[in-house]
Each structure stands twice: as structure tokens, then as C-alpha cells.
Amino acid sequence: MISLETQRFLTPPVSPCTRMTDHLTLLQMNDSHGYLEQHPELFWAGDRAEYRMAGGYARIAALIEEVRDARRERVLAFDCGDTIHGTYPAVRSEGEALVPILNALGFDAMTAHWEFAYGPEQFQKVARDLDYPVLAINCYDATTNDLVFPPYTVCETDGLQVGVIGIAATIVDKVMPPSFSKGLRFSLGNAELPGYVARLRDDERVDLVVVVSHLGFPQEVKLAREVDGIDLLLSGHTHNRLFEPALVNNTIIIQSGCHGSFLGRLDLTVENRRVKRFNHNLIIVGEAVRPDPGVEEMVGKVMDPHRECLSRVVGETRTGLNRNTVLEATMDNLLLQALLSAAGADMAFSNGWRYGAPVPPGPVTVNDLWNIIPVNPPVSMVEITGRELRVMMEENLERTFARDPYNQMGGYVKRCMGVNLYCKLENPPGFRIQEFFAGGKRLDPDAVYRAAFVTGQGVPANYGKNREDLDLRAVEALERYLAGGPASADLRGSVVAI
């Protein structure tokens, strides 16, 4: 148990007869990305990666219920979003297949990001079917300026009042496809947050203030520095596995991995409307956890109609496929190789997605392909100049590594093949790329190159000309490529920090 006295969490001394001590447990899931069942997950082991089975909502349900049984009413569970999108059954049902399962898990509130992928109307329909609120202080109707979702809720648990504020991903209307945010606008939330904290503290008289956020860990650390009065900030978006919480301006910050492979737990001692002590545990949702039978049955009903199709083996990978590295990733190298093979282009680009359960060396199934790219967009071609390529990649590096966290606007670095960039990541915006090669030759700013990408992701609409969608989608391109024999997708040094 960690004391917070050195972080000035304690209120001024009061009479012993008025001091009230309470205990509370908070549970956090973030970035589960629709992974209903157990799946391979990457774990670091010294100098190597290991792939072990983890996750699944039935096991998450069992862990949550175990804590609730032990702590009775003093348990609250929150979901930081990226929940109803990312796998074949999630996308096929536009999130609706997950609703009964999520209701069975019994969260107390959530916020959102990829939930908007089905369009705002569909997400609002899903939100209405949930037994708990979607919260967002920063999602507005673009016409009326009204909030689309409630900004906060107050959870009462055995007499303890907990104010919960939600902050959705700010990037939805900035770098995501326009359909995600049709009719909406998103702020950062930093201007609104102090007012809601004050309302909960002064008007609602809550004992604790919890922020459930999907801004990303760097942004949330800056936010906690700027805004006083937040007791706990549950972080999402950047897939951090925080084995130890961050303590920032008297705020405890945790984040709990991705794919539902981890569950965050905070056990709190509360005195006089402040956290006195806490204990944190990042729980691995491993194979040893016995699944909840009821939720397992519900998951089976969702998955069973798709099992025959999704279990079909389409090829073999000699390389473990994952998206756990920032500058380049083996999973995306496989996708880019498939795009180049299908399109016959000079180079290929894709988005720096974080989600996508790893695929260990060995057989690759249809399900693996849909996990790699669940929206299955068309394969596209564009003509782009060397000058545009350099500007495009400088823009992407800034969005990834901006010194001001509030300017970080994406996932990982844009995935590239057919080019080589050597970068100084510490340099100012626009000056990070030291050397740029295309096809092994120094980039010619006036030359026109043919680039393959997946529609909506890879090459933004303001770059290049003569765009063309091929009569081929990404999953089909991957399947065709793997049909050619065992594939290798090792790291190539496409983007190198020097």
C-alpha cells in the first residue's frame, strides 16, 4: 500500500471524531477493440517477445465478479473506450453484437473513440442500449453546440459519492475519416474540465473525482498537471501497460494495455474526500482465469455463426506479426507487402494503427486477416511527388512525436515500404527527416511515384493526384499474398531514428 502524504493528498488535520475512512476499488478496461475471445498477446521477456493467450470478455467478467463478491458494494468498473470496433463480429454488427455482453460485465460508465467509426447516429443507438452512460465533456453537436453525451455521472457506492467525468478522443474530427464525426465537433476538453471538477466538488459534494479519458497517456499527463482536483484519471488510447501508476499533481493515472488482455485495479483508502493510500495491480487476463459461464455462452452465440469462415487457414507466416513497435511493425509489413504485390506500385503506405492482436509464427487464418484490418477498405493507388512525400512524412512524424502532447494526433508512425527514412526525432517540426530514399535511391523532389495504400488510411486526401480504387479489398489482397507460400515480414528499417 502506497502512502500519498508526500504527494500532498491529505487535507488539513481534522478532529479524530470527524475523520471518516472509506475503502473503494476501481476497475479499468481500455482499448479492448472488440476482442470477445481469448487471443494471442505479445509479452516482453528480456530480449525477446513471447506470444501467450490472453483476454476474452468471459474472463474479464469473471475477474470483475470476483472483486465484486469480495468487496461487496464498494466496487466501480469503467471502460475507457475503443470497445465496440476492431474485430469481424464487432464491425459486421456495427457494434451491436457486443451490447448484451458489455451489459453483463456491468460497467458504471465509459467514453469513446473508434465507437464513432459506424457514424454518430449508429453509435448513439448503441449507447442508448447500454445499461450505463457514455460520457464526454468534449463532443458537441456542430450546429447547436449542445453536448451529445452527458458530461459526467455520480456513482454512489455504499454511501461514497464518486463523480465521474468522461473525455472522448479529440482526434475523431481531425485525423479520422469524415464519416466518423459527421455533424459533430470535438474539443480537447482541457478548457471544460476545471468547471466540471468544481461542479462535482462544490455542488454535488462528491467524495472523489474520477476522469475516464481516451485522449492518450501523454495528453492526460499534461491535462493532470494543468487541472487541479482530479483524484484519479483512467487513461486510454495509447495502449500503455502501466505496471506502476503515474502520480501527477495529486492525480493517480493508470492505463491497462489493450485487447482486453489486462484489467487495471486500484484499491483506495479515502479520508475526508481525498485518497489517503492506494494499491495498484495490472492484472493479466490469462488462461488460468476461469471464464464466467454466462458471458462465455453469450460470446459463443456471437462467434458461432462466423467460426467456420474465420477459422479457415489461408497461409503461413514465418515472422511473428504484431503492432507493438512505434517506427515500423511486422504486422503492417505483411499488409504493405500484400499491397505492393497486388498493385505493382513503387511504394506502399498504411496507417500506424495500434490495435490488432498478434499472430505468432505459423498458420494464418481468415480471422487473423480481419483482426489486421477489420474495416477491409479497398486497395488504392495515387501518384505523388517526392516533395509531397517528404512533407507528408514530416507531418506524420510531428503528429506522432510533437513536443506539446496536445498536438499528438495519431497512432504510431505511418507504415512505409519501398522507402527509407532516417530521422532525428528530437528535431523541430519539419526538420526531422535527415535522409529520404525511394527504391534505394535518394528521393527526387520532382519525380512522380506510384504509391499503393488502403482507402481512407495511408495517404491523406490532400497529397497526390489521380487517385484510383482498385477492384480489390485489403483482406483479399492479404489472402492472395499468403497463397503464394510462407511469408516473412521482418523489420526492414523503413523508418530509422538516428
C-alpha positions in Angstrom: 0.0 0.0 0.0 1.5 3.4 -1.1 1.1 6.4 1.1 0.2 9.7 -0.7 1.3 12.1 2.1 4.4 13.1 0.2 2.2 14.0 -2.8 0.0 16.3 -0.6 -3.1 14.2 -0.9 -4.2 14.8 2.7 -6.5 17.6 3.7 -5.5 19.7 6.7 -5.7 17.9 10.0 -9.2 17.5 11.5 -10.6 16.2 14.7 -10.4 12.4 15.0 -14.1 12.3 15.8 -14.9 13.8 12.3 -12.4 11.8 10.3 -14.2 9.3 8.0 -12.3 6.4 6.4 -13.8 4.5 3.4 -12.4 1.9 1.1 -13.1 1.7 -2.7 -12.0 -0.5 -5.6 -11.9 0.8 -9.1 -11.5 -1.5 -12.1 -10.5 -0.3 -15.6 -10.7 -1.8 -19.1 -9.4 0.2 -22.0 -8.9 -0.4 -25.8 -10.3 -3.9 -25.8 -11.1 -3.3 -29.5 -13.9 -5.9 -29.7 -11.8 -8.9 -28.8 -14.6 -11.1 -27.5 -12.5 -14.2 -27.0 -9.1 -15.2 -25.8 -6.3 -14.5 -28.4 -2.5 -14.4 -28.7 -0.9 -11.4 -27.0 2.7 -10.2 -27.0 4.6 -10.1 -23.8 8.2 -8.9 -23.5 10.6 -11.3 -21.9 14.1 -9.8 -21.5 15.5 -9.5 -25.0 12.7 -11.2 -26.9 8.9 -11.3 -27.5 6.7 -14.1 -26.3 3.2 -14.9 -27.5 0.7 -16.1 -24.9 -3.0 -16.5 -24.9 -4.9 -13.7 -23.0 -8.1 -11.8 -22.8 -11.7 -12.5 -23.6 -14.8 -10.9 -22.1 -15.8 -14.1 -20.2 -12.5 -14.0 -18.3 -12.8 -10.2 -17.7 -16.4 -10.8 -16.4 -15.1 -13.5 -14.0 -12.4 -11.1 -12.7 -14.8 -8.3 -12.2 -17.3 -10.5 -10.4 -14.6 -12.0 -8.2 -13.7 -8.5 -7.0 -17.4 -7.5 -6.5 -18.0 -10.6 -4.5 -15.1 -9.9 -2.2 -15.7 -6.1 -1.8 -19.5 -6.2 -2.0 -20.8 -2.7 -2.9 -17.5 -0.8 -2.8 -16.5 -1.6 -6.5 -16.8 0.6 -9.6 -15.8 -0.5 -13.1 -15.1 1.8 -16.0 -14.4 1.4 -19.7 -12.2 4.0 -21.4 -13.4 3.2 -25.0 -12.2 1.6 -28.2 -14.5 -1.2 -27.3 -17.1 -2.0 -30.0 -14.8 -1.9 -33.0 -11.8 -3.9 -34.2 -12.9 -7.5 -34.9 -15.0 -9.1 -37.6 -18.2 -9.7 -35.5 -17.9 -6.2 -33.9 -17.6 -4.4 -37.3 -20.2 -6.7 -39.1 -22.8 -5.8 -36.4 -21.7 -2.1 -36.2 -21.1 -2.7 -32.5 -24.5 -4.1 -31.6 -23.3 -7.7 -31.0 -21.3 -6.5 -28.1 -24.1 -4.7 -26.2 -25.6 -7.6 -24.2 -22.1 -8.8 -23.3 -21.0 -5.4 -22.1 -24.2 -5.0 -20.1 -23.4 -8.3 -18.5 -20.0 -7.0 -17.4 -21.8 -4.2 -15.7 -19.6 -1.2 -16.2 -20.6 2.1 -14.5 -19.6 4.4 -17.3 -17.4 4.7 -20.5 -16.1 7.1 -23.0 -15.3 6.6 -26.7 -13.1 6.8 -29.8 -13.4 4.1 -32.5 -17.0 3.8 -31.4 -17.7 6.7 -33.9 -16.4 4.5 -36.8 -20.0 3.5 -37.6 -21.1 7.1 -37.8 -22.5 9.2 -34.9 -26.1 8.0 -35.3 -25.2 4.4 -35.0 -23.0 5.0 -32.0 -25.8 6.9 -30.3 -28.1 4.0 -31.0 -25.6 1.6 -29.4 -25.1 3.9 -26.5 -28.9 4.0 -25.8 -28.9 0.2 -25.5 -26.1 0.2 -22.9 -27.1 0.0 -19.2 -24.5 2.6 -18.3 -23.8 6.1 -19.7 -21.3 7.1 -22.3 -19.7 10.3 -21.0 -18.0 13.1 -23.0 -17.4 16.7 -22.0 -15.9 17.4 -25.4 -18.2 16.0 -28.0 -20.6 18.7 -29.4 -23.4 18.9 -32.0 -21.7 21.1 -34.7 -24.9 23.0 -35.4 -26.4 23.6 -31.9 -23.2 23.4 -29.9 -25.0 21.1 -27.4 -23.2 18.2 -25.8 -24.1 14.9 -27.5 -23.4 12.8 -24.4 -23.7 13.6 -20.6 -20.5 15.2 -19.3 -20.5 13.3 -16.0 -22.3 11.0 -13.7 -22.3 10.5 -9.9 -21.9 6.9 -8.7 -23.0 6.1 -5.2 -21.5 3.0 -3.7 -22.4 2.2 -0.1 -22.6 5.9 0.9 -19.5 7.0 -1.0 -20.2 9.6 -3.8 -17.9 9.3 -6.8 -18.1 11.9 -9.5 -17.1 10.5 -13.0 -16.2 12.8 -15.9 -15.7 11.5 -19.5 -13.4 12.8 -22.2 -13.6 11.2 -25.6 -10.8 11.1 -28.1 -10.2 14.6 -29.5 -8.8 13.3 -32.9 -12.2 12.0 -34.2 -12.9 15.1 -36.3 -9.2 15.9 -37.0 -7.5 12.8 -38.5 -10.2 10.2 -38.7 -12.4 9.7 -41.8 -15.0 12.4 -42.1 -17.9 10.0 -41.7 -16.8 9.3 -38.1 -17.7 12.9 -37.0 -20.5 13.9 -39.4 -22.4 16.7 -37.6 -20.0 16.7 -34.6 -17.1 18.7 -33.3 -14.6 17.6 -30.7 -12.6 19.8 -28.3 -9.6 18.7 -26.3 -11.6 19.0 -23.0 -9.0 20.9 -21.1 -11.0 24.1 -21.1 -14.2 22.4 -19.9 -12.7 20.1 -17.3 -12.0 22.6 -14.4 -15.6 23.7 -14.4 -16.9 20.1 -14.2 -14.4 19.3 -11.4 -15.6 22.3 -9.5 -19.3 21.4 -10.0 -18.8 17.9 -8.7 -16.7 19.1 -5.7 -18.7 22.1 -4.7 -22.3 21.5 -5.9 -22.6 17.7 -6.0 -20.3 17.4 -2.9 -18.7 14.1 -4.2 -16.0 12.3 -2.2 -13.8 11.6 -5.2 -13.5 12.9 -8.8 -12.6 10.3 -11.4 -11.8 11.2 -15.1 -12.4 8.4 -17.7 -10.4 9.6 -20.7 -9.4 8.5 -24.2 -7.0 11.3 -25.1 -3.8 9.2 -24.7 -1.3 9.0 -21.9 1.0 11.9 -22.9 -2.1 14.3 -23.3 -3.6 13.0 -20.0 -0.3 13.6 -18.1 -0.3 17.2 -19.3 -4.0 17.6 -18.5 -3.5 16.4 -14.9 -0.7 18.9 -14.5 -3.0 21.7 -15.6 -6.2 20.8 -13.8 -6.4 20.6 -10.0 -8.8 18.5 -8.1 -8.7 15.2 -10.1 -8.2 12.2 -7.8 -8.0 9.5 -10.4 -7.5 9.6 -14.1 -8.2 6.4 -16.1 -6.3 6.7 -19.3 -6.8 5.1 -22.7 -5.9 5.2 -26.4 -2.1 4.7 -26.3 -2.1 1.1 -25.1 0.3 1.7 -22.2 0.8 -1.2 -19.8 1.4 0.8 -16.6 2.6 -1.6 -14.0 3.0 1.4 -11.7 0.6 4.4 -11.7 1.8 7.9 -12.6 1.4 10.4 -9.9 0.9 13.9 -11.4 -0.4 17.0 -9.5 -2.0 14.8 -6.8 -3.7 12.7 -9.5 -3.3 8.9 -9.8 -3.1 7.9 -13.5 -3.4 4.3 -14.8 -3.7 2.7 -18.2 -4.2 -1.1 -18.8 -2.8 -2.3 -22.1 -5.2 -3.3 -24.9 -7.3 -6.1 -26.5 -8.8 -6.9 -23.1 -5.6 -8.7 -22.2 -5.2 -6.6 -19.0 -7.5 -5.3 -16.3 -6.4 -2.4 -14.1 -7.3 -2.5 -10.4 -7.0 0.3 -7.8 -7.8 -0.3 -4.1 -8.2 3.0 -2.4 -8.4 4.3 1.2 -10.4 7.5 1.3 -10.4 10.0 4.1 -12.2 13.4 4.1 -12.8 13.4 0.4 -9.3 12.6 -0.6 -7.3 9.5 -1.4 -5.1 8.6 1.6 -3.5 5.4 0.3 -3.8 3.2 -2.7 -2.6 -0.1 -4.1 -2.5 -0.8 -7.9 -2.4 -4.0 -9.8 -2.2 -4.5 -13.6 -3.9 -7.9 -13.9 -3.1 -10.1 -16.8 -6.3 -11.8 -18.1 -4.5 -15.1 -18.6 -5.5 -18.6 -19.4 -5.6 -19.5 -15.7 -8.7 -17.3 -15.2 -11.8 -19.5 -15.3 -14.3 -17.9 -17.7 -17.7 -16.7 -16.5 -20.1 -19.4 -17.9 -22.9 -17.0 -18.6 -20.8 -14.5 -20.5 -18.9 -17.3 -22.3 -22.3 -18.6 -23.6 -23.2 -15.1 -24.8 -19.8 -14.7 -26.6 -20.4 -18.1 -28.2 -23.7 -17.0 -29.6 -22.0 -14.1 -31.3 -19.0 -16.0 -32.6 -20.5 -19.4 -33.6 -22.1 -18.2 -36.8 -18.7 -17.0 -38.0 -16.4 -19.7 -36.8 -16.3 -21.9 -39.9 -15.4 -18.9 -42.1 -13.0 -17.2 -39.7 -11.1 -20.4 -38.8 -10.1 -21.2 -42.4 -6.3 -21.2 -42.8 -5.1 -19.0 -45.6 -1.4 -19.3 -45.3 1.6 -19.2 -43.0 3.9 -16.6 -41.5 7.5 -17.2 -40.6 7.5 -13.9 -38.7 5.6 -13.1 -35.5 3.1 -10.4 -36.6 2.4 -7.6 -34.2 1.9 -3.8 -33.9 3.9 -3.3 -30.7 6.7 -1.1 -32.1 6.4 2.6 -33.0 8.5 3.2 -36.1 7.8 0.0 -38.0 5.8 -3.2 -37.3 5.9 -6.7 -38.7 2.1 -6.9 -39.0 2.0 -3.8 -41.2 4.9 -5.0 -43.2 2.8 -8.0 -44.2 0.0 -5.7 -45.2 2.3 -3.5 -47.2 3.9 -6.4 -49.0 0.4 -7.6 -50.0 -0.5 -4.1 -51.3 2.7 -3.9 -53.3 2.1 -7.4 -54.7 -1.4 -6.5 -55.7 -0.9 -3.1 -57.1 2.6 -3.3 -58.6 3.4 0.1 -57.1 6.7 1.8 -56.3 5.9 2.1 -52.6 3.1 1.4 -50.1 1.7 3.2 -47.0 -0.7 2.4 -44.3 -1.9 3.9 -41.1 0.1 3.4 -37.9 -2.7 1.5 -36.1 -2.0 0.2 -32.6 -4.8 -2.4 -32.4 -4.6 -5.9 -33.9 -4.0 -9.0 -31.8 -0.6 -10.6 -32.6 -0.2 -13.6 -34.9 2.5 -16.0 -33.8 4.7 -17.7 -36.4 2.7 -20.4 -38.0 -0.7 -20.7 -39.6 -2.7 -17.6 -40.5 -6.5 -17.7 -40.5 -9.2 -15.5 -42.1 -9.9 -14.2 -38.5 -6.2 -13.0 -38.3 -6.7 -11.1 -41.6 -9.8 -9.3 -40.3 -8.0 -8.5 -37.0 -5.2 -6.9 -39.0 -7.6 -4.6 -40.9 -11.2 -5.0 -39.7 -12.7 -2.3 -41.9 -11.4 -4.1 -45.0 -11.1 -1.0 -47.2 -10.3 -1.0 -51.0 -6.8 -1.0 -52.1 -6.0 2.3 -53.8 -3.3 3.9 -55.9 -2.1 7.5 -56.1 0.5 9.5 -58.0 2.6 11.5 -55.5 5.7 13.6 -55.9 8.9 13.3 -53.9 8.3 16.7 -52.5 4.9 15.7 -51.3 6.2 12.5 -49.8 8.7 14.4 -47.7 6.0 16.9 -46.4 3.6 14.1 -45.7 6.1 12.1 -43.6 7.3 15.2 -41.7 3.6 16.0 -40.9 3.1 12.4 -39.7 6.3 12.5 -37.5 5.1 15.7 -35.9 1.7 14.2 -35.2 3.4 11.3 -33.5 6.2 13.0 -31.6 5.0 16.6 -31.1 6.7 18.1 -28.1 3.4 19.5 -27.0 1.3 16.4 -26.2 -1.8 18.2 -27.2 -0.6 18.3 -30.8 -0.1 14.5 -31.0 -2.8 13.4 -33.3 -2.4 9.8 -34.3 -1.3 6.3 -33.5 2.2 5.2 -34.4 4.4 6.4 -37.3 2.8 5.9 -40.8 3.8 2.5 -42.1 6.0 2.6 -45.2 7.5 0.1 -47.7 9.7 0.9 -50.7 11.2 3.9 -48.9 13.8 4.5 -46.2 13.7 7.5 -43.8 16.5 8.4 -41.4 15.2 10.8 -38.7 16.2 12.9 -35.8 13.0 12.6 -33.7 14.2 15.3 -31.3 14.3 17.9 -34.0 11.7 20.6 -34.5 8.7 20.1 -36.7 9.5 20.0 -40.4 13.2 19.2 -39.8 13.2 15.6 -38.5 14.0 13.7 -41.8 17.7 13.7 -42.4 17.8 11.4 -45.4 15.0 10.0 -47.6 15.3 7.2 -50.1 12.8 5.7 -52.6 13.6 2.4 -54.2 17.1 2.6 -52.8 17.8 6.0 -54.5 17.8 9.4 -52.9 14.4 10.9 -53.1 13.9 13.2 -56.1 11.5 16.0 -55.1 10.2 16.5 -58.7 9.8 12.8 -59.5 6.3 11.2 -59.5 6.0 7.9 -57.7 3.1 5.4 -57.7 2.0 4.6 -54.2 -0.4 1.9 -53.0 -2.4 2.4 -49.8 -5.7 1.4 -48.3 -8.6 3.8 -48.9 -9.1 6.3 -46.1 -5.8 5.5 -44.4 -2.2 5.7 -45.6 -2.0 8.7 -48.0 -4.2 11.7 -46.8 -6.5 13.2 -49.4 -4.5 16.4 -49.7 -1.5 14.6 -51.1 -1.1 13.3 -54.6 -3.4 13.1 -57.6 -5.0 10.6 -60.0 -6.4 8.5 -57.1 -7.9 5.2 -58.1 -9.6 2.5 -56.1 -8.7 -1.0 -57.4 -11.2 -3.7 -57.6 -9.7 -5.4 -54.6 -10.0 -5.0 -50.9 -7.3 -5.3 -48.2 -8.3 -8.7 -46.8 -8.5 -10.2 -50.3 -5.0 -8.7 -51.1 -3.6 -10.3 -47.9 -5.2 -13.7 -48.7 -3.8 -13.7 -52.3 -0.3 -12.8 -51.0 -0.3 -15.5 -48.4 -1.5 -18.1 -51.0 1.9 -17.7 -52.6 3.6 -19.6 -49.8 5.0 -19.0 -46.3 5.6 -15.2 -45.8 8.2 -13.3 -43.9 7.6 -9.8 -42.7 10.7 -8.9 -40.7 11.5 -5.3 -39.8 13.4 -3.7 -42.6 14.4 -0.3 -41.3 11.9 1.7 -43.3 11.9 4.4 -40.7 15.1 4.6 -38.5 15.7 7.0 -35.6 19.3 8.2 -35.8 
